[in-house]
């Protein structure tokens, strides 16, 4: 818990710091943008003055080269417009494109939106110099976007790092709890095995002892399941039909009589590399969830299809159903529709099938009030 609290506090600090950095970048960019815009305006006013002086000067021999230098050093695109609105000279635009009146008109519209024109006296008449932002201002406009994007990527990396650490910490916690549970179950389990042996010699109905022994074996299986969490299980070639049927039969004898159980298969023997205990856990989770979804009354079908390249197992109930939006959510840790429950059964089932057995498990179909079908797929080599 302390790790999670520390992680949350780190995230809050990082998020707050990020907002401050973004605000600082945007504010400084805004200041720089306005500063450069004012400087560019001053340069364009100087440029306009140079045009005005050159156009009105009749004695160029007595004139200095300053105006020519100003004109040559100006890189800002601009257009001269007469008082009547006629387009005159253009500067620093693409020479080929500038031959097209439509291109000039579009450029003029851009210039009108970006900057106020500068009025000059050109050859004894009023004219206006329209100009648009220079390449430097354009780059400055996109500069904060680039920085924010980089910052966003940086924060994403940090988030993924903390999230992976949190998941790893939680996995260690669950693994430790699971192994400790298996260890704690082991002590009374050994005692129960001894009592079963004693009951075998006692003058009582042996069918009762048989049922007790089945439950003890089930406890042993549960302990083995928990002990395997967090480690790579050993897979062996097993008859998946028999393993599924064993779990099916065990739950059928211990479930509500109002549940109509049905089991069918296209082949009596289908060999798949399995860990029996973990796979049996998946089937048990699906069957128990189905029984709970039907509130102990309905029809529960398990069907196994032996196909050329894969084996398909379908578990269908006539329960309350799952909304389509939750088809993937049901496999996430903590998701549960029960009043009591940890929401770990389907999450563990997904991990067992997909991570350990390289298969697939998903909600095939579901209708509210009609039932749900889960499908497990194992691919043959």
N, C-alpha and C positions, 0 to 999 in steps of 0.2 A: 504493500500500500504506500509505503514511503517513497518508493521509486515512482509510482504513478503520480503522487502529489508533487514530487520534484519535477517530473516531466511536464505536468500541467503548469507549474510556476515558470519553468523555462520557456514554455510555449507562449505564455502571456507576456513575458519580458521580450521575447523575440518579435512577437506580433506588434507590441507597443513600439519597440525600437524601429521596426520596419516602417510603421506609419510615420514616425518622426523623420526617418530618412527620406521617404517618399515626399512628405510635405516640404522638407528642406530642399530637395531637388527641384520640385515644382516651383517653389517660391524664388529660388535663385535663378532658375531658367526664365521665369517671368520677368525678373529684374534685368537680367542680361538681354533678353529679347527687346524690352522697351528701350534699354540703353542703346543697343545696336540700331534699333529702328530710328531713334532720334538722330544718331550719327549718320545713318544712311540718308535721312531726310535733309540734314545739313549738307551732305555731299551733293545730293540732287539739286538743292537750291543753288549751290555753287556751280554745278553743271549747267543749270538753267540760266544763271547769270552769264556764264561764259558764252552760251549760245546767243543770248541777247546782245552781248557786247560785240561778238564777231559779226552778227547779222547787221548791226547798225553802224559799224565802223567802216568808214569810207577810205581811210588811209591805213592799210594793213602794214605798209612798210614801216610806219612809225609805231607799230603795235608790238608788244612783246609776244613771246611764245608761250606765255603762261596759260592762255585760254586753250591753245592747242594741246598742251600737256594735260589739262583738266579733262578735255574731251577724250583724249587717248586713254587715260587711266580710269575712265569710268566703265564699269562692267555691268552696270544695272540696266536691264531691259527697259526701254522707255519709248513712248510715241508722242509726237507733237500733234495737237489737235487745234484747228482754227476755231474762232469764236462761233462760226456757223456749224461746227461739228464735223468738218471734213478732216479726214486723216491725212497728215502730212508726212514728215520724216519719221523714220523709226531707227532706233539704235540698239545694238546688242541682241537682236533677234536673229533667228536662223534666216540667212539670206534667201534661200530657196523657198522656204515656207512663207516668208514675208511677201512674196510675189502674189500670194493668194489673199484677196480682200477678206474672205471669211476667216482666215487664220488671224489676220490683223484685228478683225472685229472681236474675235474671241479673246485675244490677248488684251484688248482694250477693256473688255468687260471685267476681266480678272483684275486689271490695274485699278479700275474704278472702285472695286470692292475692297481692295487692300489699302489704298492710300489716297489722300486728298491731292488734287492736281496743283501744280505750281504755275502761277500766272506770269507770263513774260510779254515784253513788247518786241515782237518779231517782225522786222521789216515794216515798222510803222503800224502794225496791227496787233490786236490782242490774240495771243495763242496760249495754249495750256500744255504743260508737260505732265503726262501721265506715266507712272512707273510702277513696277511690281517689286515684290521683295527679292532681294538677291539670294544667291545660292547659299550663302552663309546663314541667312535668316531661316531658310527652309531647313537646313541641317539642324539649326538650333531648335526648330519646332519639333523635329522628330527625335532629338537627343534625349529628352526625358522619357519618351516612350521606350527607347532602347534600354535606358538604364532601369526603368521599372520592369521591363521584361526580364532582364538579367537578374534583378533582385527577386522577381517572382520565381525564376528557376532556382535560384539559390535557396529561397525559402522552401520550395518543394523538396529539394534535396535534404534540407534539415528536417522537414516534417517526416519524410520517408525514413530517415535515419532514426529519429526518435520513435517512430511508429514501429519500425522493425525491432528496436531494442525493447519496446513495450511488449510486443508479441512474443519475443524470445523469453522475456522475463515471465510472462504469463504461462508460456509453454513449460518452462522449468517448474513453475509453481504447480501446474496441473499434473505434470509428470511426477513430481515429488509426492503430491497428495495421493495419486493413483498407486504408486509403489508402496507408500506407507499403508494405504487401505488394504492392499494385497497382503502386506506383512501382518497387519492386525487381524485380518480374517483367518490367516494361517493357523494361529494358536487355537482358537475354539474349534476350527475345522478338524484339526488333528484329534481333539478330544471327541468330537462327534463321530469320527470314523471308528474310534475305539468303542463308543457306545453302540454303534451299529453292529460291530462284531459281537458284543455281549448279547444284544437283542436277538441275534441269530440263534443263540443257544437257549433263549428263554422260551417257555411254553406259551407263545402268543401267535396270533395269526400272522404268517410270514408275508402276506400281501401288504400288510401295513409297513413291515420292515423294508420291503422292496420300494415302496413309495418314499419312505424316509431316506433310503439310500440314494434314490434318484435326486432328491432335493440336496443331499450332501454333495453328490457329484456335480450338481448345478452350482453349488457354492464354490466347489473346487475350480470349476470352469470360469466363474466370475473372478476369482482370485487370480487365475492365470491371465485373464484378459487385462486386468488392471496392471499386472506386473509387466506386460508387454508394451504398455503405452510409453512412448518416448524412445523406443528402440525398434530397429528393423526386424519385423517378424520373419520367421522361417516359413517358406512356402513349399508345400509338397503336393504331388499329384493326388487328388481326392475326387471322389464321386460327389459332385455338387448337389445332385438330386437327393442322395442319402443324407448329406449334412443339412440341407434345407428341411427335409422331411422330419429329421430328429427334433429340430427346434420347433417346427410346426406342431408335431404330436405332443411335445412337452407342454406348450402353451394351450393347446386345445383341451387337454385334460384338466387344466387349472383355470379356465376362463368361464365366463357366464354361459349358461346353457342356452340363452336366447340368441347367441351368436352361431350362425350357420357356417361352419368351416368347410372349405372345399379346396382340395389339392389335386392338380393334374400336371402331367408331364408328357412331352412327346417322345422321350427316351428314358428308360429306367436307369441308365448309367451314362453319365457325361463327365469325363475326367478333365479337371481344371486344376492348375497350380493354386492351392488355397492354404490359408491358415484357418483351420476349422473353427477354432475358438473365436477369432475375430470376425470371421464371416457369419458365424452363428449369432454373434452379437448384433450384427446389422439386421439380420432377419428378425431377431427378437425385437429390436427397436421398431421396425416397420410394423410388425404384427401388433405390438402393444399400442402404438400410436393409432393404428386402425381401430382397435377395440375401444380406445378412449374416444376417438372421433365419432363412433357409433353409440357412445354412452352404454356400451354393453349389450346392444341389441341391433342385429342386422346381419348382413352376409359378408363373409370375408373369403376372397378367392386368392389362391397362390397358383400361378401357372408358370411352368418352365418350358421354354422353346429351345430345342437343340437345332441350331442352324449351321450352315456350311462353315462360316467364318467367325461365328460368335454364339454365345449362349445368352438368352434373354430371360430374366425373371421378372414377373409382374405381380405386384401385390395390390389388389383392388378391394376397396371397402364401400359400404353404402352410408358413409357418415356425413358430416356437415359440410365437407368440401373445403377447398382452399381458394381464395381469390387469386386470379391470374397474376396480379401484381406481386404476389408473395411467393410465386413458384421458386424463385432463387433465394428469397429471404429466409425460407424455412431451414436452409442449410447453414445459416450463419449462427455462430455461438451466441447463446442468450435468447434466441428467438423462440417463443413458446406461446401457444394459445390456451395453455392450461393455467388454472389458478395456482396449482402447485407443480413446480418443475423448474429445472435448471436451464432447459433449452440447449442441451448438449448432445442429445441422442442422435439427431440427424447430422449434426456437425461432425461428430465422431464417425458416423456411418460413411459420410462423404470422404473423410480422410482415409478410412480403412479401405474403401473400394477404389478410390482414385489414386491415392498416394502409395498404398501398400500393394494393391493388386492391379494397378494400371487399367482399371475399368471405368465405367461411368454409372452414375446414379442421378436421377432427376425425376421431377414430377411429369409424367407423361400427359395426363389430363386430369381435370377436376371441374366439378360443377357444384355450386353452392346448393346444399340441401339434397344432393344426389350421390356424392361420393368422390373418391380420389383413387387414381392409379399411379403408384410409384414403379419405376422401371430400373432394373439393374442390368448392365451389359458387361459381359466378360468377352474379350477378344481372344480367339484361338491363335496359336503360333502358326 
